[in-house]
Structure formats: C-alpha cells, structure tokens
Amino acid sequence: MCSTLRSRGVRWRLLAAILLAFVVPLAEAAKVDLDPSNWGHEAGQDCISCHTKSSAGLARQWQDSAHAAAGVNCMDCHQADVSEPDAMEHEGQIIATVVSPKDCGRCHTTELEQQQGSVHAEAYAIIADRVPALADNVTGPEMRAAGCDQCHGSVIKVKGDGTLDPDTWPNSGIGRINPDGSKGSCSSCHGRHRFSKAQAREPAACDRCHSGPDSPDKEIFEASKHGMLYTSHRSEMNLDASEWIAGRDYTAAPTCVTCHMGAAGKLPTTHDVGLRNAWSLNTPVSERQYLVVLDDGSELEQPASAKAPKRNSEIEKADGTIAKVKTVATPKRRRQAMSLVCLECHSKTFTAGFMKQFDNVVELYNTKFGTPARAIMGDLYERELLTPTPFDEPIEFTYWELWHDEGARARHGAAMASPNHAWWEGMYLVGRNFYSRFLPQVRDVAGADAQDIIDRHVMAKERHQWLQNPNWPNPILGFGSNTEDADG
C-alpha cells in the first residue's frame, strides 16, 4: 500500500509541477514594478495617517494584517501607472481604484498563475450568455449587480471621469473582469484589507457563494460528518498557520480548502480550485472531465466522452482564438489527487469505497433522470411544442430545477458525505418531481405525441420498469404489503 501511495504521489507531483510551471499572460496594461526588497512606499505613511481618521476600521484591518507585519503599505498595493484604465490622481499620488489579481501577482506570482487558469477566474464567462434569459427576463436587470455579479463577477466599467460605474462596482465576484484585463478578485476569499489566510481557510469564505439551491455546499458541509467535526474542533484547526498541510499542521477536520485547494502530505497547495474535480456536477447530465491546460495558461474542461486532445495539438477556444495543448489531466488523475487528501485521514479501502458510492449516485442520476429528461426537452423543442424563448412555459422551470437545483443537491450531497442531501433533499425530490410534475407536464405540452416521447425516453429504460409492476410493497400505507395496514 505504501509503495502504491508513493508512486501515485510522485506521478501527481510531476503533473502538479508541470501545471505550476505555466505562466499566464495577462492583458497588456502597464503595471508599476514592485520590488519585494523595497516594500514600504514613502507615500504610504500619508495614507495611513489620513485613513486612520477617515476610515478607522479599514486602517485597523491593515494594521492587523500580515502585509503590515511585512512592511507592505497602502501604496505598495494601490500604486499605479498613469496609463492604467482605472488610474486616478489622489492626494498627489497615482493610484488604482481596483486592486486586481494582477496587482497582487506582483508579489504572489504562483498564486496568480494558478488562479488565472482556474474555474473561479471563468465564473463570469460561464454564465455571461445566460444572464439575460434568467436574471433580466425572469426578474430584472437590477438583480445583476446585487445578485449574480457579487458571486460570478461582471465586467468592471470605468466612467469617463475615471470613477467606476456603480452598475458594476462595488463587486468582489470571483470571476469579475478587471479594468487591467485580469480576472477575479483575491478579496472575494481573503477579504480586504486584512487579506487573512485564516479567513480564506474558513468554510464561511466559500459559503458566501456556495449556498442555496444551485450550489448548496454550505448546507451539505454543515450536515456532513466533516462539518460536524469542524464545528466541534474548530479551535484545533490551526487556521493562522503560515503553512497548512493536512495531516501535519491540522488533523481535526477538513474544510472546503482542504479538499479543493489545500496541501495534503506531498500533494501541493493550489489556487486552481477545480483541479481535483473528476466530474461536472452542475450540468443537466454529469460527465467525467479532462482538464486541458493550454500554452497561454488557460484551461478547458473537456468531457471524457470526447477524445482527449494530444499535447501540442491546436484547439479553438470559446473566444475563437487558437491555443496549443500543453498537457491533459485525465479524470483518473484528478480523482487520484482528490483521493490523496482523503488518505491523510482514511484508509485506502475506505476512500475507494466512498468514491465508488459517489460515482454510483452520479451514474444513477444520469441514467434514470438526467439523460431522459434532457432528451425529452430536446424532443419537445425539435417538434416545436415549446417556444424557443426560455422560461416562458411551466415545464421549463420544472426541468431547470430538476437538474440545476435538486439534481445538483443530490450529486453534491453524495460527493460531500451528507446522506440527507443526497437522498431526502436531493434524489428523492428529483424522482418525485420527475414523475409527479415533469412527466405530467410533458403530457400536457405534447398531447398526442406525449406517449411516444415518454415510451421512447422513459418506459423503454430498465430503471423505469417499476412503473409497470403492481406488486411492490406500498410504503405509503406503512411498511407492510399493499393490503396490510401499518399495524400488521
């Protein structure tokens, strides 16, 4: 077992080293060089003197930070070149209003390289074309700034006078497009102006966005054994440690960071939060995923059902540009990386068994509900039984919630070891609404075509054969047979 784990660890460390070696080229906007040997910009003392009076809380956060302890002051982060899009004159100094990942990357180079290629950096791009149909039409565009953009981000716009457009700022969305062309917001997790490692390691740093119907990770974590351990033993988590390696610096419980970003044993830490995810879990049908790393530092998720691209082959990105493939991480390799975290506290048998149970739930969702429901919706659109306009008919809301809310909750519940969310809050609701809402709505919409559609996509499938078996015991009446009452 030990030799197997060592060989797996070596293979993953080699892959991690390759991934970390990629430099992410950012948009060409001039940046003031920051020499770490010359921290402590003279003008920073004036900032502190003034803001201690005008923004006492802000100044105190900085004073309690690792930045202050290292001699890094306001101007070290905010200083800007006059050519920068958001540069402005302030008290005789040229400063940037938005401190972007590119600014932070003047010192935190590795973190910038990892973050700019991550799924977090693409959080705005992932939903940009969906926002008009969902936020604007179902509610109204006012919800963008207060809702969608605060998690996913938006394009930060600078007005003609150099100030920031209030329709796009303030905004700490994880995938916002900054005026300098960089993507994301370090303060989304670390919180300005203290930029605390401990804060980012807390589950609450993720809860701000990863909660609610479509990404119910807060509720799932809190209901899991991991969440119970964290609540009971938070004081033992060593959250302020300069390094934070599971199994060495803490053993009491994992947090979101532990599994998705943190170091464990010889597995290195990463700011590429999706690196270890073998499945897509927030899609109508889940697929195992290749992680394709391109020579410009960006990454693409590609379903394992497609042929994996070869190294040095060219691939067209969503924006139409062409990039070369640097390396491809297979779903198996990504699973191995996640499993290395589990193995710090669990046996190899336990870990493999848990992953098998998780995979089984995803396959169940796919085959019984996800694939048939998607095929039925495609059939209804193809036959022009539904209009092309999204969310103008009841069945579209039912289908959306089936995969986007309930289906995601079931899959996330299985992934994060919350049986209640996998079943009662998840797959039970998927099944209940598939049979009691979705299929009846298909019959209403399709009329004479309904039985053909349902027979082809549902009744012909083995997992739905129970609908034709009248001999099941009936739990609706209790836990006896169909004819016995609950008291026997």
N, C-alpha and C positions, 0 to 999 in steps of 0.2 A: 504493500500500500504506500509506504513512504517513498519508494523509488518512483512509483507511478505519479504521486503528487509532485515530486521534484521535477520529473520530466515535463509534466503539464505546466508547472510554474516556469520552467525555463522557456518552453515554447511561447507561453503568453508574454513573458518579459521581453522576448525578442520582438514579438508583434507590437507590444507597447512601445518599445524603443523606436521602432520604425514609425509608428503613428506620432510619437512626440517629436520626431525629427523634422516633420513637415513645417515649413514656415508659411504662415497665412498672409499673403499680400493684401493689404487693405487699400481703400480708396486713396488716391493721391491728394492728400491735403497736408500742407506743411505743419509740422509739429516742432515745438521747442524741444531741443535735446535736454534730457535730464540726467546728469552725471551723478550716480549714487554716492560718489565720494564728495560731492559738493551740495548735499542737501542743506536746507535751511536758507532759502532765498531771503535776502535782507528785507525786502518789502513785506514779507510775511509777518514780521513783528507788528507792522502798522495794521495789518488785517486783524490780528489777534487783539490788539489794543482797542480797536473800534468795535469789533463784533462781540467782545466780552460785555460791552454795554448795550449794543443794539440787538444782539442775538445770543443772549447768555447761554441758552440751552445748547445751541449749535456749538458755541465755543467750548463748552464743558465736555460735550461728546468728543471733540477733537482732543482736548487735554487728557482725556482718559484713554486715548487710543494708542495702539502700537506705533502708529505714524508719529505721534508726538514724542513717544519714547525714543524713536529712532532719529528725531530731529527733522522730520518731514512736516512742513507747514503748509498753509493755505495756498501760497503762490507756487509751491512745488507742484501741486496738482492742477491748479487753475491757470497757471501762466499759459499764454497762447501767442501765436504768431498773428500779426495783423491780417494776414491773408486767410485765416481760418473762417469758415462760414458763420460761426457763432461768436467770433471775437468781438469784444466791446471794450471801450475805454472806461475804466472805473478807478476813481481816485488816483489818476495819473499812471495807472498800470493797464496793460492789455491782458484781459483775462478771457477764458472760455466759460460761458454760462453752463454748458453741459460738459461735465467730466465723463468722458466716454471710456469704453474698454480700451480704445487706442491710447488714450491718455494714461490709464492705469498700466498699460503694456509697456510704457517706457521703463518701468522697473520690473513689472510682473510679466516677463516675456513668455515663459512657458504656459502660464495660465491663460494668457491672451491667445496663444496659438491653439490651445485645446478648445477654449470657449468659442472662438470664431468659427470652428468647424462643426460645432455641436448642434443638436436638435433644438436646444434653447435659442441659439442665435437665429434659427429659422422659424421661430414661433410666430412671427408676424407673417412671413411669406406663406406659411402653411394655411392660414385662414384668410388671407387678404381677398381672395376672389369669392369667398363665401359670405363675407360680412354684409354686402348689400342685401342679399337674399334673406339673411337671418336677422341681423340686428336692425337694419334700416327698414325692411318691409314688415317683419313680424312685430317689431316695436317702433323704433325711430332712430334716426342718426345721432340724436343726442346721447344715446346709450353707448356709442363708440368710446368716447373719451372717458366716461365714468366706469364703463364695464370692460368691454373686450380689450381696449388698449392698455388698461392697467395691468393686465397679465401678459397678453401677447405682444404688446407694443404697437407702435404705428410709425409713420414717417414724421420725424420731428421737423417742423417748418419754422424757418426764421423769417420774420417780417422785414419789411423794407427799412425800418429804423434800427434793425439789429436785435430787437427783442423777439422772444419766442411766442409763436401763435398759441393762444390759450386753448384752441381746439385740439392741440397736440401736446401741450405742456401745462402742468407737470405730468410726468409719465416715467415710471420706472419699469415698464414692461420688459420682460426678459428677452424679447426679440426686436425691440424698437430699432429703427434705422436712424442713427445719429447724424447730425449735420456733417461730420467728418467722413461719413461713409461706413463707419464701423457699425456692428450690430450688437444690440444687447445693452444691459445695464448691470454693472457689478453691484450697485446698491440695491438691486432687486432682492438679493440674498444677504448681502453684508450690511446694508443699512448705512447711509451716510449720516454723520461724518465720523463715526467711530470705526466703521468697517471691521467689525468684530468677527474673528474666526468662530468664536463660540456661538454667536448668533446664527451664523450660516450653518452650523452643525446641528442646531435645534430643528426638530420636526416642524416647528411653527414657521420657520423660514420658507418651507415648501407649502405649508398649509394655506398660505395666503392665496395661492392659485390652484393648488391641487386639492380641492374640496368641492363638494356639490355634485350635481347629477352626472356630469360628463367625466370628471376626474376625481372620484370620491376617495382619494388616498388618505386624507386626514382621518375620515371616519373609519376606514378599513384598518389603518395602522393602530388607531386607538383601541379598536376592538380585538386586535390580534394579540397573541402571546408576547410578541416583541414589544408592542405598545404597553402592555401591562407591566413588563419588566422595566421598560424605560421610566414609566410613571413611578414605580416603586423604588428604583435605584438611580434616579437622575443625579443625585449627589455624588455618585461614583463614576460618572461618565468622563471626568477629566476634560471638559469641553474647552478649557482655555489652553490646553497643551500646545506647544509650538509645533510638534508633530502629533499625529492622531492615527495610530495604526491599530486596527482591531486585533485583539489577541495579545497586544503588548502594552499599549497606553490605556486601554479600557477593555473590559470584558463583560460589563453588567448587562448591556443590551445594544442592539443596533438602532440606528436612526436611518432616515432616508439617505443621508450622505454615505453612511457605511456601505450600503449595498450598491448604490448607483455611482458613487464618486470616490469613496474612501479607499485608503490603503489597507491591505489585509495580508499579513505575512509578507510575502515577496511581491504581491500584486501592488503596483504603484497607484498613487492617487491620481485623479484626473478631473479636469473641469469639463470634459466631454460627457455629459450626463447620460447620454443614450448609448454609450459604447458597449455596455454589457447586456443590452436588451435583445434577446433572440427572437421575440415575437412582436408584431404590431398588435396592440390591444385596443386601440381607439379607432377602429375601422369597421365597416359593415361585416367583413369577413377577415379574421386574423390570418396572417401569413408569417412564416419564419422569414427572417430578413438577412440578406447580406449587407454588410457595411462597406461601401465602396469609397475609398479615400482617393481624391484626385490630386493632381500635381499643383493645383492652385490653393491647396489646403482645405477646400470644401469637401463635404461628404454627401453621399446619396444613400438612401435606403433602397434596396432592390429586392423584390420578393424572391424567395428561394425557388419558386416555381419557374422563374426565368433562368436562363443560362448565365452563370456568373461571368462577368467580363474578365478578360485577361489583362495582366499587367502590361502597361504601355499602349494598350488599345485606346482609341479615342471614343469619347462619349459626349452626347449632346445634353447640356443642362437645360433646366426649365426656362432659363432666360435666353436660350438659343445659342449661347456660347459653347465652344468646344474645349474640352479638357482631357488630359491623359490620365489613365488609371495608374495610381502609384501602388496600391495594394488592396486586397479584398479580405475582410474578416468574415468567415463563414458563420452561420448560425451556431454550429457546433462549437467553434472557438469562442464566440460570445457567451454561450452557455457555460463553457469551462471557466471563463473569467468570473462570471457571477457565482459559480459554484465554489470557487476558491475563497470567496468571502464566507460562504456558509460553513466551509470546512474548518474555519477558525473555532467554531463552537459546536459543530455537529459532525457526526461520523460520515464516512463516505456512503455507507448504506442508507442512512437517514436522508442525506442530501439527494442521492439519486432517487429514492422513493418519493420524496416531496416533489421533485421536478417532474417525475412521471405522472403523479396525481394532477399537477398543474397542467401539464400538456394534455392529459385526458379531458379535462374540463374544456380547454380551448377547442380541442377536436370535436367534443360533443356540441358545443355552441355552433361551431362552423357547420357541421354536417346536418344537425337537426333543425337549426333555426336560421343561422346567418346566410348560408348559401341558398336555401329555398326562398327565404324572404326577399333576398336581393334579386333572384331570378324572376320571382313573381312581379316585383316592381318594374323590372326591365320589360317584362311581357306587357304589363299594363301601359307603359309609355309607348312601346313599339306599336301596339294596337290602337294608339291614340284614345285610350279610355281614360287617360289622365291628361290634363293640360301640361305643357312644358314648364309653366310657372310653378316654382317650388312653394310649398306651404299654403296653397290656396284650397286644399282639399283635406278632409279629416284623416284619410289613410296615410297621407304624407307625414303628419305629426306622429301617428302611431308607429310607422316604420322608423322614423328618426329616433324616437325614444326607445324603440326595441333594441337597436344596436348602439346608439350613442349614449344612452343613459343606463338602461337595465342590463344590456349586454356587456357594456364596459364594466359595470359594477360587478357582475358575475366573474368576469375574467380577471379583473384586478383583485377581487376577493380571493380567488384561488392562487394568484401569484403571491399574495402577501399574507396568506395563512389566517384569513378571517372566515371561518365556516359560515357564519350568519350572513355575511355579504355575498359569499359565493352562492348560497342557497336561497334563504328567505328574501333577502334584499336584492338578489341577483337572478339566478337561473329560474327560480320559481316564478318571478314576475315576468321573465322572458316567455316562459311557457304559458302562463296564464293569459298574457296579452296576445301572444301569437294565436292561441286557439279561440279566445273569447272576444277579441277586438279585431285583430288583423284579418283573420280569415273571413269573419262575417262582413267586414268592410270590402274585402275582395269580391264577395258575392254581390254586395250592393253595387259596386262600381262596374263589375264585369257582366252582370246579367246572364245572358245565355252562354257567354264564354266562360263563366266562372268555374263550372265543374271541370271543364277541360284543363284549365290552368291549374286548379288545385290538384286534380288527379295526377297531372304530369310532374308537378314540383313537390307535392307533399305525399299523397296517398301511395304513390309508387315507391316511396322510400321506406326502407325497413324500419327506421326509428319511429315511424308514424303508424305502423301496423296495429298498435294497441287500440287505435280508434275503431277497429273492426272486431275487437274481442269483447264480448259482453260478459265474460266470466271472471273478471278481476274482482277481488275483494273491494268493498266500497268504503274507503276511509271517511267519506262524507257522513256516513251513518254511524261512524265509530271505527273500531279497528277489527271488526268481525267480518263476516261474509256479507253479501248483498242482502240476505234475508234475516240475519241475526240482528238484534238490537245491541246497543253498546254495552248492556249489562249481561249479555250472553243468554 
